[in-house]
Amino acid sequence: MNLRLRPTIGKLEPLRPADPSLGNIARMETPQIRPGLVRDSSRLGRVIVFFHNSAEGNLAIQLVTSLGVPSDQLGVTPPDGIEGAQGMVLSIACPDSLRATVESTCRSLGGQIHRQN
């Protein structure tokens, strides 16, 4: 019998059997939703950056989050979502106070900047 630990309950229980109509594919568990208060509902301006090299885009993600941009405000289009399968597009929502710093950081890594208000 397969057992698993449910982190929310902390008890071991048997795995649920898969739906026979799906074959060997197990059912997906219901996702957990974390309720929370939205403190600032104002729309932030976005900086759209295209990197020819996805390694530069990955470095930009690390640097931009270290500047204080929340990681849940980053949108990433990986190389397989781009025509030619090369490069990376970042969509960065940032307050006006950080915009110049974010733009200069991305430019220094070779990114092409496009603004969206």
N, C-alpha and C positions, 0 to 999 in steps of 0.2 A: 504494500500500500504506500503510495506517495504521500508525503506530508509536506506542508509548507507552513511558514510562520507568517501570520497576518500582522503587520506592524501596528495597525490601529487597535487590535484586540489583544495581541500578545499570546494567543493560544495556537497550538498545532491542530490542524484539521485536515481531513483528506481533500485532495484536489477534486474539483468538480469534473465529471466526465465531459468530454467534448460532445457537441451536438453530432449525432450520427449522420445527419444529412450533409455535414461539412467535411466528412472524411476524417483525416488525421489532424485537421486544423483545430486548435483549442480556441475556446471563446475568449474574447477580450474582456478584461475586467472593467467595471464601471470606473471612469476616471474620477479622481478626487478633486473637488473644487474648493479652493481656499477663499472664503469670503473675506472681504476687507473693505475698508473705507477708502474711497478715491479722494485724496486730499486736494489735488490741483487738477481741475478739469479743463484748464485752458489749453488750447492747441499750441504745441511748440512748432517752431519752424523746423524744416528738415534740410539737411545738407545731403545731397546725393553725390556719391563719389564713385568713379569708375577706376579700377586698378587693372592694368594690363597683366599683372602678375598676381596670382591669388596669394602668394606668400606675403607680398606687401600688404594685401588686404587683411590677412590674418594678423600681421603685426599692428596694423592700424586699429583693429578691434581691441587689441590688448592696450594700446596706448590711449585710445579714446575712453575706454572704461576707467583707466587709471586717472584720467583728468576729471572724472566725476559724472560722466554720462551714464545713466542706468542701463545695464545690459538688456533690460526688457524693452528699451526704446530703440534698439538696433534692428534693422532689417538687413538680411544678407541674401544675395542671389549668388549661389555658388557657380563655378565654371560650367557645370553641366546644364545650367539654366540659361546660358548665354550662347548666342549664335557663334559658332566657331569653337565652343567648349574651352575657352581660355579667358582668364581674367576673373574679376569679382566686382559686384556692385554692392556698395553699402548705402543704406538709407539711415541717417543718424538724426534722431530728434534731439535737439539741444536748445537750451535757453539762449537768449541773445548774449548773455554775459560770457558764455563759453564758445559761441559760434566762431569768432575770429581765431581762437586757439585751436579749435578742432579743424578748421579749414587749413591753417598753416601747417599743422601736424600732418594732415593727409597730403597736402601739396609736397611737403618735404619727402614723402615716401613715393612720390611719382603719381599721385592720384589726380584725376581730372574732376574738378569741382563743378557741381550744378546745384543751384539753390532752389528750394521749393518753400513757399510761404504758406 
